[in-house]
């Protein structure tokens, strides 16, 4: 049986990326890991995950939570480098 860590390693996702998606979708971490592993397999899914992360950055900025916005921006930037979209 595969663990969540095995799945994330296979999909090349970090815990921080999954936690952001869990927060965005308001779902448990394990469900977010499954969602992310599925979405990251297609360009459309990568675009959706990037969009979710950017929305969290915008929400944090709107609430004045600079620390959270910086953290989310850092995670999003790393995600975009690891999962570039084709032109």
Buried (B, 14 or more C-beta within 10 A) or exposed (E): EEEBEEBBEEBEBBEBBBBBBBBBEEBEBEEBBBBBBEBBEEEEBBEBBBEBBBEBBEBBBEEEEEEBBEBBBEBBEEBBEEBEEEE
